[in-house]
């Protein structure tokens, strides 16, 4: 009889521990999701800053040579701007992949009566939708950056004429329009997602404090 009581006690402690771990795991995972979402927003803002600096970088590259040969170099300000955006996009995609792993973790957390399943599933759905649009934004932008680099390097062609020179700006503007269309789709996710994450995080923190 005594042994049975000890076994039951042990099982009860394991179950209680599992319940507590579910809440802690959920709270930790939501926190990491918030960090990655915040990181993505920050990196997107940096990409936009680099876009704003592109005109100044173009003008700076113009000053580096009298014959436009500076545009053929991989060290001019314009190419530096492109490389900076390439790295930022790589960072964004890394966070996107982390988000996909985190919602998988969230999906595997054992059930608990106090865990809000509906909100948790919404987080998973919102992140999946965000990541789909992020993947399109990043992949298209990366391809456009290759075209952008080739376009700027074409300025160094000694046979470039007045019309071709100013055609560079039309090409860059077309690429920017496509990037911004994809970005608008991404930005549309953040407000509702952030509200959901903050509310869920507060709820989970209050649970762990009880």
PERA-V18944 format. One record per residue. N is the residue number from 1. RES is the residue in three letters. PHI is phi as a letter, one per 30 degrees, with the letter a starting at -180 (NA if undefined). PSI is psi in whole degrees, 0 to 359 (999 if undefined). NEAR is the number of other ideal C-beta (glycine too) atoms within 12 Angstrom. Layout:
N/RES/PHI/PSI/NEAR
N/RES/PHI/PSI/NEAR
//
This chain:
1/UNK/NA/318/7
2/UNK/d/318/8
3/UNK/d/320/9
4/UNK/d/319/10
5/UNK/d/321/11
6/UNK/d/319/12
7/UNK/d/314/13
8/UNK/d/320/14
9/UNK/d/318/14
10/UNK/d/316/14
11/UNK/d/318/14
12/UNK/d/317/14
13/UNK/d/321/14
14/UNK/d/316/15
15/UNK/d/317/18
16/UNK/d/320/15
17/UNK/d/319/17
18/UNK/d/320/18
19/UNK/d/314/24
20/UNK/d/318/23
21/UNK/d/325/20
22/UNK/d/315/29
23/UNK/d/316/33
24/UNK/d/317/24
25/UNK/d/317/28
26/UNK/d/316/40
27/UNK/d/316/31
28/UNK/d/316/22
29/UNK/d/317/35
30/UNK/d/320/42
31/UNK/d/317/25
32/UNK/d/324/26
33/UNK/d/316/40
34/UNK/e/316/33
35/UNK/d/316/20
36/UNK/d/321/33
37/UNK/d/316/39
38/UNK/d/320/21
39/UNK/d/318/23
40/UNK/d/315/39
41/UNK/e/317/26
42/UNK/d/317/19
43/UNK/d/322/33
44/UNK/d/320/37
45/UNK/d/321/19
46/UNK/d/322/22
47/UNK/e/316/38
48/UNK/d/324/22
49/UNK/d/318/18
50/UNK/d/322/31
51/UNK/d/319/32
52/UNK/d/331/15
53/UNK/d/352/21
54/UNK/d/320/33
55/UNK/d/314/19
56/UNK/d/323/18
57/UNK/d/325/30
58/UNK/d/313/30
59/UNK/d/324/16
60/UNK/d/321/20
61/UNK/d/323/31
62/UNK/e/324/24
63/UNK/d/345/16
64/UNK/d/345/24
65/UNK/a/153/17
66/UNK/d/339/8
67/UNK/c/15/14
68/UNK/i/7/27
69/UNK/d/340/18
70/UNK/d/334/27
71/UNK/d/344/34
72/UNK/d/346/24
73/UNK/d/152/20
74/UNK/d/4/17
75/UNK/c/7/15
76/UNK/d/162/29
77/UNK/e/325/27
78/UNK/d/313/41
79/UNK/d/325/32
80/UNK/d/320/26
81/UNK/d/315/33
82/UNK/d/316/38
83/UNK/d/323/23
84/UNK/d/317/24
85/UNK/d/324/37
86/UNK/e/316/26
87/UNK/d/319/20
88/UNK/d/320/31
89/UNK/d/324/37
90/UNK/d/318/21
91/UNK/d/319/24
92/UNK/d/316/37
93/UNK/d/327/28
94/UNK/d/318/20
95/UNK/d/325/33
96/UNK/d/316/35
97/UNK/d/323/21
98/UNK/d/320/26
99/UNK/d/319/39
100/UNK/d/322/25
101/UNK/d/324/20
102/UNK/d/323/33
103/UNK/d/336/34
104/UNK/d/319/18
105/UNK/d/316/25
106/UNK/d/323/37
107/UNK/d/339/22
108/UNK/c/358/16
109/UNK/d/131/31
110/UNK/e/148/22
111/UNK/d/149/18
112/UNK/b/138/25
113/UNK/d/333/12
114/UNK/c/351/21
115/UNK/d/128/30
116/UNK/d/94/26
117/UNK/e/321/20
118/UNK/d/315/14
119/UNK/d/321/26
120/UNK/d/316/37
121/UNK/d/326/19
122/UNK/d/318/23
123/UNK/e/314/42
124/UNK/d/314/32
125/UNK/d/317/21
126/UNK/d/317/30
127/UNK/d/319/42
128/UNK/e/316/24
129/UNK/d/317/24
130/UNK/d/314/38
131/UNK/d/327/34
132/UNK/d/314/21
133/UNK/d/327/29
134/UNK/d/318/40
135/UNK/d/317/25
136/UNK/d/315/25
137/UNK/e/311/35
138/UNK/d/311/34
139/UNK/d/317/22
140/UNK/d/320/26
141/UNK/d/319/37
142/UNK/d/319/28
143/UNK/d/320/20
144/UNK/d/328/34
145/UNK/d/327/35
146/UNK/d/317/21
147/UNK/d/319/23
148/UNK/d/316/36
149/UNK/d/316/31
150/UNK/d/323/23
151/UNK/d/314/32
152/UNK/d/323/37
153/UNK/d/334/25
154/UNK/d/341/24
155/UNK/d/332/36
156/UNK/d/351/29
157/UNK/d/121/19
158/UNK/d/343/14
159/UNK/c/5/10
160/UNK/d/138/22
161/UNK/c/178/13
162/UNK/e/315/8
163/UNK/d/318/10
164/UNK/d/323/19
165/UNK/d/312/22
166/UNK/d/343/14
167/UNK/d/337/17
168/UNK/e/317/33
169/UNK/d/323/20
170/UNK/d/318/15
171/UNK/d/315/23
172/UNK/d/321/31
173/UNK/d/321/20
174/UNK/d/318/18
175/UNK/d/319/31
176/UNK/d/322/29
177/UNK/d/316/17
178/UNK/d/317/24
179/UNK/d/319/34
180/UNK/d/327/22
181/UNK/d/314/20
182/UNK/d/324/29
183/UNK/d/320/32
184/UNK/e/321/17
185/UNK/d/321/22
186/UNK/d/313/35
187/UNK/d/333/24
188/UNK/d/346/18
189/UNK/d/334/32
190/UNK/d/319/29
191/UNK/d/306/16
192/UNK/d/324/20
193/UNK/d/316/37
194/UNK/d/319/24
195/UNK/d/315/19
196/UNK/d/315/30
197/UNK/d/317/39
198/UNK/d/313/23
199/UNK/d/318/22
200/UNK/d/319/34
201/UNK/d/316/30
202/UNK/d/316/20
203/UNK/d/315/25
204/UNK/d/321/35
205/UNK/d/318/20
206/UNK/d/324/15
207/UNK/d/317/23
208/UNK/d/335/24
209/UNK/d/346/11
210/UNK/d/999/11
//
